[in-house]
């Protein structure tokens, strides 16, 4: 193989700045999408275990819809198809006038998709806490909302912390799909640097290391949270 | 037996309940007056737990009526949350909230349901812990306590709501033998103080000592409902006799 290695390229202007900026976008997409996924997913998880049939139905339909369509297809649907169903005015706003149209679409698409997965984890956590705990809460006169707030959720989140960590790492990696609608995040930038410099090996090696460093950091952080929130007498091994 | 109407605490009238095709309660009727202690016994699967859980509406019924202190539990317009706050319940597996320490467990219902202030709830919790003899464990978590201690905390949690009646669903059947008595002692004390109690249990010693009446169930039916002297003296049904001979053998 006749390849001119040049690791220095990564630290040269403007490529270093590009990589750092692109990492910033990757993190922005991941965090914003996670906020949507976590809050909507938690709400749907509660719905899915609610005593009200209508709420259970809403959440089930949501999960079946969003979990079963490939994420890439969903991103395309939101970006290319969804605006066509809006009035001209709104359509223009979504396609052009709203802040960062491509980025926003990617955030919403990834967030809504991941919400369906978070929902299922929250549901399994609540189920694991158990029907008897729910009854114990109801028996002292708490409303259903109070039982969720004070009994079911605090215990369910402790149980599902490790899979939720995986889910966040997945969102972080899935954020690379935003490049398909033109968001220059880390993976897209790596390709761009390769095209500018023909130093593909270095660029993708750097991307790999950057992705890994972030995920390791998240894992370490979650392990700390797991330890802090662990209950006495439980043998929490941390998220990994 | 004649009970004055005003003295009636729990009234169960022709209650039926199905789980799918299986009938778990078959035309059950039962009265508990104020201050009475009722023991419900019978073989497993006879519907005892289902019956006791219908009384505070944790389990819905298919037909029949349940009235607690003049308020219908089976009426759809009744605020069940409010109703339940006035009926204490103790579960077979304690069901303390694992993420809260003992004091917080006892305070939760007081602050969130009865809207007591934190200080009031704290004082009440301390007083109750003294009563169940667990003062030194106030800041431990449920997983750090023995089964018997956990169940005593669960009783204190129920009492914190100042209930008009207490329901016990097999309170000692998940306990090691040496811990059964510490829980029964608390219950005996409670009964002697005049608490209205409905207790599902196999502890016939307890029944004999404090129960006013013993209700025997089998296949979802109330087969016998008799004053405890009569029940232990000469139960009328064969099934109850057979049951007694098995549980009283040793």
HADDOCK unambig.tbl for C-alpha pairs under 7 A between the chains (distance, minus, plus):
assign (segid A and resid 132 and name CA) (segid B and resid 95 and name CA) 6.73 0.50 0.50
assign (segid A and resid 133 and name CA) (segid B and resid 95 and name CA) 5.77 0.50 0.50
assign (segid A and resid 135 and name CA) (segid B and resid 58 and name CA) 6.71 0.50 0.50
assign (segid A and resid 136 and name CA) (segid B and resid 95 and name CA) 6.15 0.50 0.50
assign (segid A and resid 139 and name CA) (segid B and resid 84 and name CA) 5.55 0.50 0.50
assign (segid A and resid 139 and name CA) (segid B and resid 85 and name CA) 6.79 0.50 0.50
assign (segid A and resid 139 and name CA) (segid B and resid 88 and name CA) 6.99 0.50 0.50
assign (segid A and resid 139 and name CA) (segid B and resid 89 and name CA) 6.22 0.50 0.50
assign (segid A and resid 140 and name CA) (segid B and resid 84 and name CA) 6.05 0.50 0.50
assign (segid A and resid 140 and name CA) (segid B and resid 85 and name CA) 4.87 0.50 0.50
assign (segid A and resid 140 and name CA) (segid B and resid 88 and name CA) 6.75 0.50 0.50
assign (segid A and resid 140 and name CA) (segid B and resid 109 and name CA) 5.88 0.50 0.50
assign (segid A and resid 140 and name CA) (segid B and resid 158 and name CA) 6.89 0.50 0.50
assign (segid A and resid 141 and name CA) (segid B and resid 81 and name CA) 4.51 0.50 0.50
assign (segid A and resid 141 and name CA) (segid B and resid 82 and name CA) 5.82 0.50 0.50
assign (segid A and resid 141 and name CA) (segid B and resid 84 and name CA) 4.79 0.50 0.50
assign (segid A and resid 141 and name CA) (segid B and resid 85 and name CA) 3.98 0.50 0.50
assign (segid A and resid 141 and name CA) (segid B and resid 113 and name CA) 6.34 0.50 0.50
assign (segid A and resid 142 and name CA) (segid B and resid 81 and name CA) 6.10 0.50 0.50
assign (segid A and resid 142 and name CA) (segid B and resid 109 and name CA) 6.97 0.50 0.50
assign (segid A and resid 142 and name CA) (segid B and resid 113 and name CA) 5.98 0.50 0.50
assign (segid A and resid 143 and name CA) (segid B and resid 81 and name CA) 5.97 0.50 0.50
assign (segid A and resid 151 and name CA) (segid B and resid 97 and name CA) 6.64 0.50 0.50
assign (segid A and resid 155 and name CA) (segid B and resid 99 and name CA) 6.73 0.50 0.50
assign (segid A and resid 231 and name CA) (segid B and resid 99 and name CA) 6.33 0.50 0.50
assign (segid A and resid 232 and name CA) (segid B and resid 141 and name CA) 6.84 0.50 0.50
assign (segid A and resid 233 and name CA) (segid B and resid 143 and name CA) 5.76 0.50 0.50
assign (segid A and resid 233 and name CA) (segid B and resid 144 and name CA) 6.53 0.50 0.50
